[in-house]
Amino acid sequence: MALGEFDLIRNFFDRPGLRSHLNDVVGIGDDCALLSLQPNQQLAQSLDTLVEGVHFPQKCDPCLLGYRALAVNLSDLAAMGAKPHSFTLGLTLPDSNDIWLQSFSDGLAELASVHQVGLIGGDTTRGPLTISIQVQGTLPKGQALRRNGARVGDLIYVSGYLGDSAGALPDVLRGEGPKNARTNEQSYLLERYYRPTPRIALGQWLLENGATAALDISDGLLGDLGHILKASQVGAELKLSSVPVSKELEGLLGSEKARELALTGGDDYELCFTWPDQKKLQLPDSLLADNHVTCVGRITSSSGLVDAETGQPLSPQAYQHF
Amino acid sequence: MALGEFDLIRNFFDRPGLRSHLNDVVGIGDDCALLSLQPNQQLAQSLDTLVEGVHFPQKCDPCLLGYRALAVNLSDLAAMGAKPHSFTLGLTLPDSNDIWLQSFSDGLAELASVHQVGLIGGDTTRGPLTISIQVQGTLPKGQALRRNGARVGDLIYVSGYLGDSAGALPDVLRGEGPKNARTNEQSYLLERYYRPTPRIALGQWLLENGATAALDISDGLLGDLGHILKASQVGAELKLSSVPVSKELEGLLGSEKARELALTGGDDYELCFTWPDQKKLQLPDSLLADNHVTCVGRITSSSGLVDAETGQPLSPQAYQHF
């Protein structure tokens, strides 16, 4: 069955929450979308693909899926300090199911409205359920939070609590969502998995106020911090006891397992950034309220990542062998 | 099995033919790609997804697939009159097969080099074979070949020969490629299917010289011309005997069937454009040599599309019932 592409787009995706919030964009309905930038802007772009059975379980709530698919992409913009601009959607579906599409579109629109990011184009095709979103944001020309700017002595910070998504994974694989979880702790963890918070405002503030490097933690703190170290050609020491763990994760799994997930678990979409030692990190109240930011270590001139207390090397593989 | 994403990108896609040809792009290796525009430019973007078993057969030659996936996307830029700038690749693969990846990357790089369009980012995931390409090009600010600009009296032109891809389809579904075709005619048709020609230079010339509307023919001339008529709120008469058909298609299928495929068959990726009646279409020699351009009809004030000779209504559905 061929999807009636034009009707599908009109019915489910050309709606207020998803229509572009920008006046200078020509959206859905021509061969290409058109967009302009201000002379002092550049564009940051990121693409993420989610595949059923690989990145989310079968029969996943489509509303959660729509929210999450956009959230993980917006998180890449946050990591560069970019302001969300617009996105495109490549949606491959086994069949055209109106209830599924309405719910998926609701989830997308909910988060798109928050960040004023409009859907400007895409493609819908028939096949195994796959969601590809490319999001783009604006940055002042010549500026971005890159991975390669960390310098010896910088302090290392993370936002939020780590490991929650990894803690939710067994429930996710059983097909559970925040609403049908068995305990409050599990509901909280599932909420963190399905509705991660793209740290957009924090990323922009960090760019404007002099953070030296940043990325979003999608594959676990140890591995992702490793990308900053490699790109910046520096090392780091990490204070394991400072790595922020939620009381829900600790309550459910105990402190040792919670710490392991916080260091190696994926899908948190929190920011990890470096900040000059000589400069106090003084977040404005609005950001303090929304972002739990913790110093977890320091950039060093040695190579690789070590435990600040023992001096032992840390790697995602090594830690998982504990 | 998880694909080793970083190695995969480095090994197969970070190579001369695909590296961005632009100095103002930060490509593969950070959270986002960054790009800038000149102050007088806007960006045109288009996304197409190809799914194995839906848009191409199983065990399809990956080199042809790489070429075709980029070609169908570049065709959307051609239809807007845009100059190719860069592209991103979302590649979902059942497993990490080096021979497949090398060949796919070869096909991509061959066409990318021709149009100087660089791969600036993407995502590789595990799952059923799916290729999502988003291509972007530049246009002078405020200008584009839209679908809604056709005016009563305009002449309607198409590039190339139509129906060839539809004529190749039975062979495509049997898993044949241009190199193992049984006859020269079939080899020609398969070449047109797998290696369509994005009419980039023609599109840019049409924009600069005053074409009133354009699109690329992906779903058949009758249906796609219908999009121009609807967007422009006009009608058209089509001279069926003028619709260009290759001698190979006619030789293989006879003139009646060839004509039917030329009007309703998809996947040609030729341009259909409208041109002011009072202005002679005088293509420069360089474009004349590469693009076979034919006048096939005229825009009218009536509604819908009719046969210029009989006055009978034409629709993709009606014609296929002949």
Interface residues (C-beta under 8 A of the other chain):
Chain A: V26 G29 D30 D31 C32 A33 L34 L35 S36 L37 P39 Q42 L43 A44 Q45 S46 L47 D48 T49 L50 V51 E52 G53 V54 H55 D76 L77 A79 M80 A82 T88 L89 G90 T92 I120 G121 G122 D123 T125 R126 G127 P128 T130 S132 Q134 G137 L139 K141 A144 R146 R147 L215 D216 A231
Chain B: D24 V26 G29 D30 D31 C32 A33 L34 L35 S36 L37 P39 Q42 L43 A44 Q45 S46 L47 D48 T49 L50 V51 E52 G53 V54 H55 D76 L77 A79 M80 A82 T88 L89 G90 T92 I120 G121 G122 D123 T125 R126 G127 P128 T130 S132 Q134 G137 L139 K141 A144 R146 R147 L215 D216 A231
